Amino acid sequence: GAAAPAAAAAPAADRPAAAGGYVLAGKSLAEVEKDLIAATLELTGGNRQRAARILGMGERTLYRKIKDMGL
């Protein structure tokens, strides 16, 4: 069979983490959180109640984060 790509042989810590093509490496936790909230709001068509449920946080927490992050 074909040889595995070099990246596949590298330890997980040496590769950027990705979820569905989203690269986490080099981003702060705040940036990742903002992107996740924005993507979830897009997924729910702006329904904050549903987005909060999907994200596993209270609605008030989500509203505060949206305001603080300028979303």
For each residue, the residues with C-beta under 8 A, 3 or more apart:
1:
2:
3:
4: 8 9
5: 8 9
6: 9 10
7: 10 15
8: 4 5
9: 4 5 6
10: 6 7 14 15
11: 14 15
12: 15 17
13:
14: 10 11
15: 7 10 11 12 25
16: 23 24 25 26
17: 12 23 24 25
18: 21 22 23 24
19: 22 24
20:
21: 18
22: 18 19 35
23: 16 17 18 26 27
24: 16 17 18 19 27 32
25: 15 16 17
26: 16 23
27: 23 24 31 32 35
28: 31 32
29: 32 33
30: 33 34
31: 27 28 34 35
32: 24 27 28 29 35 36
33: 29 30 36 37 65 69
34: 30 31 37 38 69 71
35: 22 27 31 32 38 39
36: 32 33 39 40 55
37: 33 34 40 41 51 55 62 65 66 69 71
38: 34 35 41 42 71
39: 35 36 42 43
40: 36 37 43 44 51 54 55
41: 37 38 44 46 47 48 51 66 71
42: 38 39 45 46
43: 39 40 51 54
44: 40 41 47 48 50 51 54
45: 42
46: 41 42
47: 41 44 50 51
48: 41 44 51 52 59 62 63 66
49: 52 53 59
50: 44 47 53 54
51: 37 40 41 43 44 47 48 54 55 62
52: 48 49 55 57 58 59 61 62
53: 49 50 56
54: 40 43 44 50 51
55: 36 37 40 51 52 62
56: 53
57: 52 61 62 65
58: 52 61 62
59: 48 49 52 62 63
60: 63 64
61: 52 57 58 64 65
62: 37 48 51 52 55 57 58 59 65 66
63: 48 59 60 66 67
64: 60 61 67 68
65: 33 37 57 61 62 68 69 71
66: 37 41 48 62 63 69 71
67: 63 64 70
68: 64 65
69: 33 34 37 65 66
70: 67
71: 34 37 38 41 65 66
